[in-house]
């Protein structure tokens, strides 16, 4: 069996609203749209998949979309200017972590390394 990485995805209730959020607020590049919307994020395919099943939204699983930033406070300030509620940055071993949610309450994390990113 040969496995290949395909994509990371979140379920959303409104595809158009999700596209606006991920394109306009986060600056992700929309690469295609049909039944789902696909974005390219640093060479990784990220998809938003519409569903009308509320149980699939706001999952309590362990996976999160985590975005690396160089300036945590600047990133938080920019999100807040867009009206996005964020957590405060918390110091963790190796860096700082903060979070916010998309319009469907999918958690998105921000991570700033304390020093150069490990190889």
N, C-alpha and C positions, 0 to 999 in steps of 0.2 A: 504494500500500500504506500503510495506516494502522496503526501499532504503538502498543500501550498496555501499560504496565507491569502485570504481574499479581502475581507473588509471588517471593520468595526461598525456597529450600527446601534442606533437608538430608535425605539418606537415613538411615534408622535401622533397626536390627534388631528393636526391640521398641517398638511404638507406645505401649503403656501406660507403659512406663518413661520414654520420651521426654516424654510429656505431663506426668508427675510432675516431671521435671527442669525443663522449661521453665516450668511453672506454679508449682511450689512453690519452686524454687531461684532462678530468674531473675525470677519474678513476671509472666510474660507472660500476657495475657488470652486464654484459649481461647475462640474464637468459633464454631467448629464442628468436628465430628468425624464422618467417615464412613470412607471408605477411607484418608483422610489426616487429620491434625489441623492446624487452622488457628488461628494466633494473630495478634492485632493488636498491633503494636509501633510506637507513635508514628505511626499512620496507614499503616503498611506491613504487607502481608500476609506472614507468615512461616509456612511449612508444614514439617511433618515427614512424610516419605513412607516407609512401611515397605517393606523389600526383604529377600529371602532370598539375594540375590546379594552375597556378601562383597566382590566386586570393586568394587561401587558404594559401599561404606563407606570412610571414611577416605581420600577422594580426595586426590590430590596436585595438584589444580588450583590456580589462583591465587586463587579467590574465597574470602572469609571473611565471616562475620557479624561486624560490628564495632559495639560498643555504646558510646555516649558516656557518660562519667561525670563528675560534678563533683568527686568525692573518690576518687581512685584507691586510696589506701591503705585507706580505709574499705570500698570495694567488694571489694578483695582480701581484707581481713579477714573480711568477711561470707561470701564464697565459701568461705574456709577453715573457717569455723565449720560449714558444711554438709558438710565433708569433701572439698571440691573442691581438687585440687592446682592451683596457679597458678604462672605464672612470676613473677619479680620485675618491677617496673615499670622500663622502660628509657627514658631521655630520648632524644627524637627532635626534629628541628627542628619547632617549633610545638607540642610537647606531650610526653606520656608514653604509652607503649604497654605493655600486658601481655596475656597470653593464658592460656586454660585450655581444657579440652575437655569436650564433653558425654559421656554414657556410651558413645557409639560412636566416640569420638575425633575428632569433628568439631571443628575449632579455632574458638574464639570469641575475638575480640579485645576489649579494653577500651581506650578512647582518652580521654585527658583533655587538652583544649586548654590551652596555656600561658597564654592570655589569652582574651578574648571570642571566641566562635566566629565565623569569617569568614562573611560573607553570601554 
